[in-house]
Amino acid sequence: MRFRHRAAAGFATLLLPFAGLVGLASPAQAATSATATYTKASDWGTGFEGRWTVKNTGTTSLSSWTVEWDFPSGTSVTSAWDADVTSSGTHWTAKNKAWNGTLAPGATVSFGFNGSGSGSPSHCKLNGGSCDGTSVPGDAAPSAPGTPTASDVTDTSVKLSWSAATDDKGVKNYDVLRDGAKVATVTTTSYTHTGLTAGTDYSYTVQARDTADQTGPVSGAVAVRTTGGTTDPPPTGDKIKLGYFTEWGVYGRNYHVKNLVSSGSASKITHINYAFGNVKNGQCTVDDTYAAYDKAYTADQSVSGAADTWDQPLRGNFNQLRQLKAKYPHIKVLYSFGGWTYSGGFAQAAANPAAFAKSCKAVVEDPRWADVFDGIDIDWEYPNACGLTCDTSGPAAFRNLMSALRSEFGSTYLVTAAITADGSSGGKIDAADYGGASAHLDWYNVMTYDYFGAFDKDGPTAPHSPLTSYAGIPAAGFNSADAIAKLRSKGVPSAKLLLGIGFYGRGWTGVTQSAPGGTATGAAPGTYEAGIEDYKVLKTSCPATGTIAGTAYAHCGSNWWSYDTPSTIAGKMTWARNQGLGGAFFWEFSGDTGNGELVTAIDKGLR
């Protein structure tokens, strides 16, 4: 996995471009013949995806557009697409790109952004006028209240609290909505809802009403599960449905274990790989101790709804995973060591496999979190081959390491490995004894993605996760079917092979050809890294325009992306079932939408 470990410090730079973009664009014309509407496409608690749609409601073409709005303090845009977004304090301005400013009568254009915080836009203006199409704004509707927080959760009740909305004439009251239906109207900023069912999931939002009885936008949603009752049933079928949870995702990505609950993903998976532990001096070690077991969670951030205390023996991701397993007992968690960045450490480990295995067991079975982990996953991505570094440990080293791990951990622990999917003749699968090692493992996570990308900056453009070969593929053997076939030929049982899915896309810029095979000038812009973007962003910023070899691709402007969608995942899961594979895994949870679209597709496809 070429991008699997990112230092947390790198995320601190993400907001810098927006901090420097100050000054408001001048309105292009009066907004008497156009409207602008806002929707919240997804919400993951402390962040969200917003979308504005501008429509020309007049009879003549619109030559340009500028949308302005205010966010409450603490809410801001972190990245945007299809518009130039700037800010001055809490006031935000979005101006059309050079290629999407002209709107014919009746035409629409949308732009989107990712935001941090929980506020909603207010005081919208389109080209200097009201966003509802009138030239003089009237009495403004109230702003959205803050996303509710839940406390005092019992079997049958929950207390909700939220920050107040604002309005030019004053807020009269608030409607409390449960799963979209109004359950109460209150004049304060808190409400206790009773009469609920034990062990049941609910979603709450709040909407303000002003003295003119106008309702404002709905707040962000808070997911609540009452205590007692039973947890969601485990996924149906006998296939493995495994996702990677990244240790560093709690920083810039602001993705936490509770997101697995709020997205609905926890009830649709069977296993989690916690990534990554490091490999230093031939031994397993915890990488980021703060994120792993020290970071304190507040009640609203916690899976259990209880806040961490300063003196409790375990906090951080490990404690949140413990709480997740209590709520979803069917989930098994494995501690994954290595990854692309840390695979160089395995060479020293291979020199003394028994000592390495002993060190890993000491970490996985540390008394503070021994109940959290059900196994170990080794992500040695280029044994006896070259990757970030070059390894010369020999073809038997990987098998010897897996044998030592099985001997140390015994038959009751899961022992797995993420491995290369290079199915070319003489490629990385041929470099190590994967067939012999499979006797000691429960399964392989075959990394059937990252075949092609802007690491070849000139192209040709190609899907980064092709299921099969196709005419014009840049490299023979670089596809899922060839990789699986080669591993089978080496004696790996089909049931021990999981098909890999990337919850992200890889892209180029400077591309004029829509079909695969075009030339490029470099990597397309990405939120965290050039040439890489999450599915949750790409699905709206650059929607798929075609498919090839079972994977979607998209050409928008001068950018060309490839990524998997719910539709292509459905096809890949059908293929995996027909091949008798053990299931599927994916990298990684935070690339999915707030409601877990891709996890749902894997779950449904493997039933």
C-alpha positions as CSV (number, residue, x, y, z in Angstrom):
1,M,0.0,0.0,0.0
2,R,1.9,3.0,-1.3
3,F,0.4,5.6,1.0
4,R,-0.6,3.7,4.1
5,H,1.4,5.6,6.7
6,R,1.3,9.3,7.0
7,A,2.9,11.4,9.8
8,A,0.3,13.3,11.7
9,A,2.3,16.5,11.4
10,G,1.7,16.5,7.7
11,F,-2.0,17.1,8.2
12,A,-1.3,20.4,10.0
13,T,-0.6,22.0,6.6
14,L,-3.9,21.2,5.2
15,L,-5.7,24.3,6.2
16,L,-2.9,26.7,5.3
17,P,-4.0,27.5,1.8
18,F,-7.4,28.6,3.1
19,A,-5.9,30.7,5.8
20,G,-4.1,32.8,3.2
21,L,-7.1,33.2,0.9
22,V,-8.7,36.4,2.2
23,G,-10.6,39.1,0.5
24,L,-14.0,38.9,-1.1
25,A,-14.8,38.6,-4.8
26,S,-17.0,41.4,-6.2
27,P,-20.5,40.3,-7.2
28,A,-20.8,39.9,-10.9
29,Q,-24.5,41.0,-11.2
30,A,-27.7,41.2,-9.3
31,A,-29.2,37.8,-8.4
32,T,-32.7,38.4,-9.7
33,S,-32.7,35.4,-12.1
34,A,-30.8,32.7,-10.2
35,T,-31.0,30.7,-7.0
36,A,-28.5,29.0,-4.8
37,T,-29.4,26.1,-2.5
38,Y,-27.3,24.3,0.1
39,T,-27.3,20.6,1.1
40,K,-25.2,18.7,3.5
41,A,-24.2,15.6,1.5
42,S,-22.7,13.7,4.5
43,D,-21.8,14.3,8.1
44,W,-19.3,12.4,10.2
45,G,-19.7,14.2,13.5
46,T,-16.9,16.7,13.6
47,G,-16.8,17.3,9.9
48,F,-19.1,17.2,6.9
49,E,-19.4,17.5,3.1
50,G,-21.4,20.5,1.9
51,R,-22.8,21.2,-1.6
52,W,-24.1,24.3,-3.2
53,T,-26.2,24.2,-6.4
54,V,-26.7,27.4,-8.5
55,K,-29.6,27.4,-10.9
56,N,-30.3,30.0,-13.6
57,T,-34.1,30.6,-13.3
58,G,-34.2,33.5,-15.8
59,T,-34.5,33.7,-19.5
60,T,-31.0,34.8,-20.4
61,S,-27.6,33.2,-19.8
62,L,-25.8,33.9,-16.6
63,S,-22.1,34.7,-17.3
64,S,-20.7,34.2,-13.8
65,W,-21.7,33.5,-10.2
66,T,-20.5,34.2,-6.7
67,V,-22.1,32.6,-3.6
68,E,-21.4,34.1,-0.2
69,W,-22.4,32.8,3.2
70,D,-21.5,33.0,6.9
71,F,-20.4,30.1,9.1
72,P,-20.6,30.2,12.9
73,S,-17.2,30.4,14.7
74,G,-15.6,27.0,14.8
75,T,-16.9,25.9,11.4
76,S,-14.8,26.3,8.3
77,V,-14.1,25.0,4.8
78,T,-11.0,22.7,4.7
79,S,-11.0,21.8,1.0
80,A,-13.2,22.6,-2.0
81,W,-13.8,21.6,-5.6
82,D,-15.4,23.2,-8.7
83,A,-15.2,26.7,-7.2
84,D,-12.6,29.1,-5.8
85,V,-13.5,29.4,-2.1
86,T,-12.0,32.2,0.0
87,S,-12.7,33.5,3.5
88,S,-12.6,36.6,5.6
89,G,-13.2,35.7,9.2
90,T,-16.4,33.7,9.3
91,H,-17.6,35.0,5.9
92,W,-17.0,32.7,3.0
93,T,-17.1,33.4,-0.8
94,A,-17.2,30.9,-3.6
95,K,-16.6,32.1,-7.2
96,N,-17.0,30.0,-10.3
97,K,-14.1,28.4,-12.1
98,A,-13.2,29.6,-15.6
99,W,-15.0,26.7,-17.1
100,N,-18.3,26.6,-15.2
101,G,-19.3,30.2,-14.9
102,T,-21.8,30.4,-17.8
103,L,-25.2,29.0,-17.2
104,A,-27.9,28.8,-19.8
105,P,-31.6,29.4,-18.8
106,G,-32.7,26.5,-16.6
107,A,-29.2,25.1,-16.2
108,T,-27.6,24.2,-12.9
109,V,-24.0,23.9,-11.6
110,S,-22.8,22.5,-8.3
111,F,-19.7,22.9,-6.2
112,G,-18.8,21.2,-3.0
113,F,-16.5,21.3,0.0
114,N,-15.3,19.4,3.0
115,G,-15.8,21.3,6.3
116,S,-14.8,21.0,9.9
117,G,-17.1,21.8,12.8
118,S,-20.8,21.4,13.0
119,G,-22.3,24.7,11.9
120,S,-24.5,25.4,8.8
121,P,-24.4,28.4,6.4
122,S,-26.5,31.5,7.0
123,H,-27.0,34.8,5.3
124,C,-26.6,33.4,1.8
125,K,-26.1,35.8,-1.1
126,L,-25.9,35.0,-4.8
127,N,-24.3,37.6,-7.0
128,G,-25.1,40.2,-4.3
129,G,-28.8,39.4,-3.9
130,S,-30.8,36.8,-2.1
131,C,-30.2,33.1,-2.8
132,D,-33.9,32.6,-3.3
133,G,-33.9,34.6,-6.5
134,T,-35.2,37.9,-5.2
135,S,-33.1,41.1,-5.6
136,V,-33.6,42.3,-2.0
137,P,-33.2,39.8,0.8
138,G,-36.2,39.6,3.1
139,D,-36.4,38.3,6.6
140,A,-33.6,35.7,6.8
141,A,-34.4,32.3,8.1
142,P,-32.5,31.2,11.3
143,S,-29.2,29.5,11.0
144,A,-28.8,25.8,11.8
145,P,-28.3,25.0,15.5
146,G,-25.1,23.1,16.5
147,T,-25.0,19.3,16.1
148,P,-26.7,17.9,19.2
149,T,-24.6,16.0,21.8
150,A,-26.1,13.0,23.7
151,S,-25.7,12.3,27.4
152,D,-27.4,10.4,30.1
153,V,-28.2,7.6,27.7
154,T,-30.3,4.8,29.4
155,D,-32.4,1.9,28.1
156,T,-35.3,4.2,27.3
157,S,-34.1,7.8,27.3
158,V,-31.4,10.2,26.1
159,K,-30.6,13.8,26.9
160,L,-29.8,16.1,23.9
161,S,-28.1,19.4,24.0
162,W,-27.1,21.8,21.3
163,S,-25.7,25.3,20.7
164,A,-28.1,28.0,19.8
165,A,-29.0,29.1,16.3
166,T,-29.0,32.8,15.3
167,D,-31.6,34.9,13.5
168,D,-31.9,38.6,12.7
169,K,-35.3,38.8,14.4
170,G,-34.7,36.2,17.1
171,V,-35.2,32.4,17.5
172,K,-38.6,31.4,18.9
173,N,-38.1,27.6,19.4
174,Y,-36.5,24.4,18.2
175,D,-38.0,21.3,16.6
176,V,-36.3,18.1,17.7
177,L,-36.2,15.5,14.9
178,R,-35.7,11.8,15.4
179,D,-34.8,9.9,12.3
180,G,-36.2,12.9,10.3
181,A,-39.6,13.0,12.1
182,K,-40.4,15.8,14.7
183,V,-40.8,14.5,18.2
184,A,-40.8,17.7,20.2
185,T,-40.7,21.5,20.0
186,V,-38.9,23.3,22.8
187,T,-37.8,26.8,23.7
188,T,-34.5,25.8,25.3
189,T,-31.3,24.2,23.8
190,S,-31.8,20.8,25.4
191,Y,-34.4,18.1,25.5
192,T,-34.7,14.7,27.1
193,H,-36.4,12.1,24.9
194,T,-38.1,9.3,26.8
195,G,-40.1,6.2,25.8
196,L,-37.3,4.7,23.7
197,T,-36.5,1.0,23.1
198,A,-33.5,-0.6,24.7
199,G,-30.6,-1.5,22.5
200,T,-31.9,0.6,19.5
201,D,-30.1,3.0,17.2
202,Y,-31.6,6.5,16.7
203,S,-30.5,9.6,14.8
204,Y,-31.3,13.1,16.1
205,T,-31.2,16.5,14.5
206,V,-32.5,20.0,15.5
207,Q,-34.1,22.8,13.5
208,A,-34.7,26.4,14.6
209,R,-37.8,28.4,14.1
210,D,-37.8,32.2,14.1
211,T,-40.5,34.7,15.3
212,A,-41.9,34.8,11.7
213,D,-42.3,31.0,12.0
214,Q,-39.6,30.4,9.3
215,T,-37.5,27.2,9.8
216,G,-33.8,27.2,9.2
217,P,-31.6,24.3,8.0
218,V,-31.4,21.1,9.9
219,S,-28.4,20.7,12.2
220,G,-25.9,17.9,11.9
221,A,-27.0,14.5,13.1
222,V,-25.9,12.6,16.3
223,A,-26.3,8.9,16.4
224,V,-27.5,7.4,19.7
225,R,-27.8,3.8,20.7
226,T,-29.8,3.2,23.9
227,T,-28.3,0.8,26.4
228,G,-29.5,-2.7,27.0
229,G,-31.2,-4.9,24.4
230,T,-29.0,-6.8,21.9
231,T,-26.5,-5.5,19.4
232,D,-26.9,-5.6,15.7
233,P,-26.7,-9.1,14.3
234,P,-23.4,-10.1,12.7
235,P,-23.1,-10.0,8.9
236,T,-24.8,-12.9,7.2
237,G,-22.8,-15.6,5.3
238,D,-19.4,-17.1,6.0
239,K,-17.3,-14.6,4.1
240,I,-14.7,-12.4,5.7
241,K,-15.4,-8.7,5.4
242,L,-12.4,-6.9,6.8
243,G,-11.4,-3.2,6.9
244,Y,-8.3,-1.4,7.9
245,F,-8.5,1.3,10.7
246,T,-5.6,3.7,10.6
247,E,-4.0,4.8,13.8
248,W,-3.1,8.3,12.4
249,G,-6.6,8.8,11.1
250,V,-7.6,10.4,14.4
251,Y,-5.6,13.5,13.5
252,G,-6.1,15.2,10.2
253,R,-8.8,12.9,9.0
254,N,-10.6,13.2,12.3
255,Y,-11.8,9.6,11.9
256,H,-12.4,7.7,15.1
257,V,-13.7,4.2,16.1
258,K,-17.1,5.7,16.8
259,N,-17.4,6.5,13.1
260,L,-17.7,2.8,12.5
261,V,-20.9,2.9,14.6
262,S,-22.4,6.2,13.2
263,S,-21.8,5.1,9.6
264,G,-23.5,1.7,10.2
265,S,-20.3,-0.1,9.1
266,A,-19.7,-1.9,12.4
267,S,-22.7,-4.2,11.8
268,K,-21.5,-5.1,8.2
269,I,-17.9,-6.2,8.8
270,T,-16.4,-9.2,10.5
271,H,-12.8,-8.1,11.1
272,I,-10.7,-4.9,11.7
273,N,-7.0,-4.6,11.1
274,Y,-5.6,-1.9,13.3
275,A,-2.7,-0.2,11.3
276,F,0.1,0.0,12.0
277,G,2.5,-1.2,14.6
278,N,6.1,-0.5,13.8
279,V,9.0,-3.0,13.3
280,K,12.2,-1.7,14.9
281,N,15.4,-3.5,15.7
282,G,13.8,-6.8,14.6
283,Q,10.9,-6.4,17.1
284,C,7.2,-5.4,17.0
285,T,6.5,-2.1,18.8
286,V,3.5,0.3,19.2
287,D,4.0,3.2,16.8
288,D,2.0,6.2,18.1
289,T,1.4,5.5,21.8
290,Y,-0.7,8.6,22.3
291,A,-3.2,7.7,19.6
292,A,-3.1,4.0,20.5
293,Y,-3.7,4.1,24.3
294,D,-3.5,7.6,25.8
295,K,-5.8,10.0,23.8
296,A,-8.8,10.9,25.9
297,Y,-12.3,10.8,24.4
298,T,-15.2,12.9,25.6
299,A,-18.6,11.3,26.1
300,D,-20.0,12.4,22.7
301,Q,-16.8,11.0,20.9
302,S,-16.8,7.7,22.7
303,V,-18.4,4.5,21.5
304,S,-19.9,3.8,24.9
305,G,-21.1,7.4,25.5
306,A,-18.9,7.6,28.6
307,A,-16.0,10.1,28.8
308,D,-12.5,8.9,29.5
309,T,-11.0,9.9,32.9
310,W,-7.5,11.1,33.5
311,D,-6.6,8.1,35.7
312,Q,-8.2,5.2,33.8
313,P,-5.7,2.5,32.8
314,L,-6.5,2.5,29.0
315,R,-7.7,5.2,26.7
316,G,-7.2,6.0,23.0
317,N,-8.0,3.8,20.1
318,F,-7.4,0.6,22.0
319,N,-10.1,1.5,24.6
320,Q,-12.5,2.5,21.8
321,L,-12.0,-0.8,20.0
322,R,-12.7,-2.5,23.3
323,Q,-16.0,-0.6,23.6
324,L,-16.8,-1.4,19.9
325,K,-16.3,-5.2,20.6
326,A,-18.6,-5.0,23.6
327,K,-21.3,-3.5,21.4
328,Y,-20.6,-5.7,18.4
329,P,-19.2,-9.0,19.8
330,H,-19.0,-10.6,16.3
331,I,-16.1,-8.3,15.3
332,K,-12.5,-9.6,15.6
333,V,-9.6,-7.2,15.8
334,L,-6.1,-7.9,14.5
335,Y,-3.0,-5.7,15.2
336,S,-1.3,-5.1,11.9
337,F,2.5,-4.5,11.8
338,G,4.5,-3.0,8.9
339,G,2.9,-1.4,5.9
340,W,4.7,0.2,3.1
341,T,6.6,2.6,5.3
342,Y,7.7,0.1,7.9
343,S,8.3,-3.0,5.8
344,G,12.0,-2.2,5.8
345,G,12.1,-3.4,9.4
346,F,11.3,-7.0,8.5
347,A,14.7,-7.7,7.1
348,Q,16.2,-7.7,10.6
349,A,13.2,-9.5,12.0
350,A,13.7,-12.3,9.5
351,A,17.2,-12.9,10.8
352,N,15.7,-14.2,14.1
353,P,12.0,-15.1,13.5
354,A,11.5,-16.7,16.9
355,A,12.6,-13.5,18.7
356,F,10.5,-11.4,16.5
357,A,7.4,-13.5,17.1
358,K,8.0,-13.3,20.9
359,S,8.2,-9.5,20.7
360,C,5.0,-9.3,18.7
361,K,3.1,-11.5,21.2
362,A,4.3,-9.3,24.1
363,V,2.8,-6.2,22.3
364,V,-0.4,-7.9,21.2
365,E,-1.0,-9.5,24.6
366,D,0.1,-6.6,26.7
367,P,-2.1,-6.9,29.9
368,R,-3.5,-3.4,29.4
369,W,-5.2,-4.4,26.1
370,A,-4.9,-8.2,25.8
371,D,-8.7,-8.5,25.4
372,V,-8.8,-6.1,22.4
373,F,-6.9,-8.2,19.9
374,D,-7.8,-11.5,18.4
375,G,-4.8,-11.9,16.2
376,I,-1.9,-10.4,14.3
377,D,-1.5,-9.3,10.7
378,I,1.9,-8.9,9.1
379,D,2.1,-6.3,6.3
380,W,5.5,-7.2,4.9
381,E,4.9,-5.8,1.4
382,Y,8.1,-6.7,-0.5
383,P,9.9,-9.7,1.1
384,N,13.0,-10.6,-1.0
385,A,12.1,-7.7,-3.4
386,C,12.3,-4.0,-3.7
387,G,9.7,-1.5,-2.5
388,L,10.4,1.6,-0.4
389,T,13.7,-0.2,0.3
390,C,15.2,-3.4,-1.1
391,D,15.1,-6.7,0.9
392,T,17.6,-9.5,0.3
393,S,16.5,-11.9,3.0
394,G,15.8,-14.7,0.6
395,P,12.7,-16.5,-0.7
396,A,12.3,-18.6,2.5
397,A,12.4,-15.7,4.9
398,F,8.7,-14.9,4.7
399,R,7.6,-18.5,5.3
400,N,10.0,-18.8,8.2
401,L,8.6,-15.6,9.8
402,M,5.0,-16.9,9.4
403,S,5.9,-20.2,10.9
404,A,7.5,-18.6,13.9
405,L,4.4,-16.4,14.5
406,R,2.1,-19.4,14.4
407,S,4.3,-21.3,16.8
408,E,4.4,-18.4,19.2
409,F,0.7,-17.4,19.0
410,G,-0.8,-20.9,18.8
411,S,-3.9,-22.1,17.0
412,T,-6.4,-19.9,18.8
413,Y,-5.0,-16.6,17.5
414,L,-5.6,-15.4,14.0
415,V,-2.4,-15.0,12.0
416,T,-2.7,-13.3,8.6
417,A,-0.6,-11.3,6.2
418,A,-1.2,-8.5,3.6
419,I,0.9,-9.4,0.5
420,T,1.8,-8.1,-2.9
421,A,-0.6,-8.6,-5.9
422,D,2.1,-8.5,-8.5
423,G,1.1,-11.3,-10.8
424,S,3.7,-10.7,-13.5
425,S,6.2,-13.3,-14.5
426,G,9.2,-13.1,-12.2
427,G,7.4,-10.4,-10.2
428,K,7.0,-10.0,-6.4
429,I,4.8,-13.0,-5.9
430,D,7.6,-15.1,-7.4
431,A,10.1,-13.6,-5.0
432,A,8.9,-15.3,-1.8
433,D,7.4,-18.7,-0.7
434,Y,3.8,-17.6,-0.3
435,G,2.5,-21.1,-1.0
436,G,4.6,-22.6,1.8
437,A,3.8,-19.8,4.2
438,S,0.1,-20.2,3.7
439,A,0.1,-23.4,5.7
440,H,0.8,-21.2,8.8
441,L,-1.8,-18.5,8.1
442,D,-5.5,-18.1,8.3
443,W,-5.7,-15.9,5.2
444,Y,-3.9,-13.5,2.9
445,N,-5.0,-9.9,2.2
446,V,-4.0,-9.7,-1.4
447,M,-3.4,-6.0,-2.2
448,T,-5.2,-5.9,-5.6
449,Y,-4.9,-2.1,-6.0
450,D,-2.2,0.5,-6.6
451,Y,-1.2,-1.3,-9.8
452,F,-1.1,2.0,-11.8
453,G,-1.1,5.7,-10.7
454,A,0.7,9.0,-11.0
455,F,3.9,7.6,-9.6
456,D,4.2,7.2,-13.4
457,K,3.6,10.9,-13.9
458,D,3.3,10.8,-17.7
459,G,0.8,7.9,-17.7
460,P,-0.6,6.1,-19.5
461,T,-3.8,6.5,-17.5
462,A,-5.1,3.2,-16.3
463,P,-7.4,1.8,-13.5
464,H,-5.4,1.4,-10.3
465,S,-7.4,-1.7,-9.3
466,P,-8.3,-3.7,-12.5
467,L,-10.1,-6.9,-11.8
468,T,-9.0,-8.5,-15.1
469,S,-6.6,-7.7,-17.9
470,Y,-7.7,-5.7,-20.9
471,A,-6.4,-4.7,-24.3
472,G,-3.8,-1.9,-23.7
473,I,-3.1,-2.6,-20.0
474,P,0.3,-1.0,-19.3
475,A,1.8,-4.1,-17.6
476,A,1.0,-7.8,-18.0
477,G,0.0,-9.5,-14.7
478,F,-1.0,-6.3,-13.0
479,N,-4.6,-7.2,-12.3
480,S,-6.5,-9.1,-9.6
481,A,-7.4,-12.2,-11.6
482,D,-3.8,-12.8,-12.6
483,A,-2.6,-12.3,-9.0
484,I,-5.1,-14.7,-7.5
485,A,-4.4,-17.3,-10.2
486,K,-0.7,-17.1,-9.5
487,L,-1.1,-17.5,-5.8
488,R,-3.4,-20.5,-6.4
489,S,-0.7,-22.0,-8.7
490,K,1.7,-21.8,-5.8
491,G,-0.6,-23.9,-3.6
492,V,-2.5,-21.2,-1.7
493,P,-6.1,-22.4,-1.2
494,S,-8.8,-20.1,-2.6
495,A,-10.5,-19.8,0.8
496,K,-7.3,-18.3,2.2
497,L,-7.4,-15.4,-0.3
498,L,-9.2,-12.1,0.3
499,L,-9.7,-9.7,-2.6
500,G,-8.5,-6.1,-1.9
501,I,-10.6,-3.0,-2.5
502,G,-9.3,0.6,-2.2
503,F,-11.7,3.2,-0.8
504,Y,-9.8,5.9,-2.7
505,G,-8.9,6.8,-6.3
506,R,-5.6,7.4,-8.1
507,G,-5.4,10.2,-10.6
508,W,-3.4,12.2,-13.1
509,T,-3.7,15.8,-14.4
510,G,-3.0,17.2,-17.8
511,V,-5.1,14.5,-19.4
512,T,-7.2,15.2,-22.6
513,Q,-8.3,11.7,-23.4
514,S,-11.4,10.4,-21.6
515,A,-10.7,6.7,-22.3
516,P,-7.9,4.9,-20.4
517,G,-4.4,5.0,-22.1
518,G,-4.1,8.8,-22.3
519,T,-0.9,10.8,-21.5
520,A,-0.6,13.0,-18.5
521,T,1.7,15.7,-17.0
522,G,1.6,14.7,-13.4
523,A,-0.5,13.8,-10.4
524,A,-4.0,15.2,-9.9
525,P,-4.5,17.4,-6.8
526,G,-5.5,15.4,-3.7
527,T,-6.7,16.4,-0.2
528,Y,-3.7,14.8,1.6
529,E,-1.4,13.7,-1.2
530,A,-1.2,14.5,-4.9
531,G,-2.6,11.7,-7.1
532,I,-4.8,10.2,-4.3
533,E,-8.3,11.1,-3.2
534,D,-11.0,9.5,-1.1
535,Y,-14.0,7.9,-2.7
536,K,-16.3,10.2,-0.6
537,V,-14.8,13.2,-2.3
538,L,-14.5,11.8,-5.9
539,K,-18.0,10.5,-6.1
540,T,-19.2,14.2,-6.3
541,S,-16.1,16.1,-7.4
542,C,-15.3,13.8,-10.4
543,P,-18.2,11.3,-11.0
544,A,-17.4,8.2,-12.9
545,T,-17.7,8.4,-16.7
546,G,-16.9,4.8,-17.6
547,T,-15.7,1.4,-16.5
548,I,-12.8,-0.8,-17.6
549,A,-11.7,-4.2,-16.2
550,G,-14.3,-4.0,-13.5
551,T,-13.2,-0.6,-12.2
552,A,-14.7,2.9,-12.7
553,Y,-12.8,5.8,-14.2
554,A,-13.6,9.5,-14.5
555,H,-12.4,12.4,-16.7
556,C,-13.3,15.8,-15.4
557,G,-11.5,18.9,-16.8
558,S,-7.9,17.9,-17.2
559,N,-8.0,15.3,-14.4
560,W,-8.4,11.6,-14.8
561,W,-9.2,9.3,-11.9
562,S,-9.9,5.6,-11.3
563,Y,-11.7,4.3,-8.3
564,D,-14.2,1.7,-7.2
565,T,-17.9,2.5,-6.7
566,P,-20.7,0.5,-5.1
567,S,-21.5,-0.8,-8.6
568,T,-18.0,-2.0,-9.4
569,I,-17.6,-3.4,-5.9
570,A,-20.8,-5.4,-6.5
571,G,-19.2,-6.9,-9.6
572,K,-15.9,-7.7,-7.8
573,M,-17.7,-9.4,-4.9
574,T,-19.6,-11.6,-7.4
575,W,-16.3,-12.5,-9.0
576,A,-14.8,-13.3,-5.5
577,R,-17.7,-15.5,-4.6
578,N,-17.5,-17.3,-8.0
579,Q,-13.8,-17.9,-7.4
580,G,-14.4,-19.4,-4.0
581,L,-12.4,-16.7,-2.2
582,G,-12.5,-16.3,1.5
583,G,-14.0,-12.8,1.2
584,A,-12.7,-9.2,0.8
585,F,-10.8,-6.5,2.7
586,F,-10.4,-2.8,2.1
587,W,-8.1,0.1,2.7
588,E,-9.5,2.0,4.6
589,F,-12.6,3.0,6.5
590,S,-12.2,6.8,6.4
591,G,-12.3,6.9,2.6
592,D,-16.0,5.8,2.6
593,T,-19.0,8.1,2.8
594,G,-20.6,9.0,6.2
595,N,-23.2,6.3,5.7
596,G,-20.8,3.6,4.7
597,E,-21.7,3.2,1.0
598,L,-18.7,1.1,0.1
599,V,-18.8,-1.1,3.2
600,T,-22.5,-1.8,2.4
601,A,-21.6,-2.8,-1.1
602,I,-19.1,-5.3,0.2
603,D,-21.5,-6.7,2.7
604,K,-24.3,-7.1,0.2
605,G,-22.0,-8.5,-2.4
606,L,-20.6,-11.3,-0.2
607,R,-23.9,-12.5,1.2
